[in-house]
Amino acid sequence: MKSGVCAPNSFSLHCMSLYFTSLNSGSNGNCYYIGNDREAVLVDAGISCRETERRMSRLGLDMGKVKAIVVSHEHVDHIRGIPVLSKNTISCIYYRGYPPA
């Protein structure tokens, strides 16, 4: 899915494309890509690093643009790929966690 966000400028109107795609969704792993032409984030990383890279490549998406992973919650189908992704590719992971009891 592609949508445009435009911001007026004193000289012209600049538009930024925003890409959103599901790399996988389901109990076997969840992973979503949200990005523009310069950078991106993954929402969840429930599939392996290799599978994430393979699916992104098939869609013409560049893993080098991914700056962070946003984790919705810590079930294995949302975090399976994080250990390898954080070691090889992505150094920033956002997770709020559950509040202390």
N, C-alpha and C positions, 0 to 999 in steps of 0.2 A: 504494500500500500504506500502511496506517495501523496503527501499533501504539501501545500506551500504556505509559508508564513512570510508575509511581506512587511517591511518596515520603511516608512517614508524617510527620505534623506533630503537635505537642502538642494541637491542637484538631481536626484533621480529616485526611482522606487527600486529597492533591492529586495529580491525574493530569495528565500532559503528553502530548499527542498528538505523535507523530513521523511525518512524511510522507516517503515515499521514492518517487520515480518516475523512470523513464527517459524523458528528453526525446528522446533518440536513441541508438541503439547500432548500431555497424557501421563498416565501413571508410570510409563517407562522413561519419563524425563521431560522437563519443561525448559525452554530456552527461547527468548525473544530478543530480536535485534532492533534497536532504535538508534538512528543516526542521521547525519546530514553528509554533505560532501567532504567534510573535514574530520569529523570525529563521531564516535558512537559509544553506546553502552549496551551491555547485555542485561536483560532482566532475567535472573535465574540462570543457572548453568547445570541443568540436570542431565546433560548428555556429556560424553567424554570430550576431551579437548580435540582429539582427532576427528570425531564425528562433527563437532561444532565447526572446525575449520573446513571439513569436506563440504558441509551443507552451505556454509558461507561462500566458499569458492564457486560452487555450482550456481549460486545466485549472483555472482560477480561482486561480492562484498569482501572487503579487505580487513583481515584480523588486525592489521597494524593501526587501524583507526579506532579500535575498541580501547577506551581509556579506563573503563571500570565495569564492575558487575554489581548490580543492585539485587540483593537477595530478598525475596518476598517472605520466606520463612524457611526453617531449617530441616524440612523433610528431604530425604535422600533424592527424590525425584526433582528437586530444585537445586541441589548442591553437588551432585555426583562429580561434575567436571572441575570443580573449584581447585582442588589440590594441584592438578597439573596446569590448569590455566594460570593460576597465581604464581606458579614457579617459572613457567616458560614465557608467558605473554603479558598478563595483566597484573599490575601491582596494587590496584585500588579496589577494595571490595566494601560496599556499603551494606550494613545490616544493623537494624535497630535492636533486634532481639526482643525477648519477652521481658516485661518489667519484673523486677524481683518480687517474690511473694512476701 
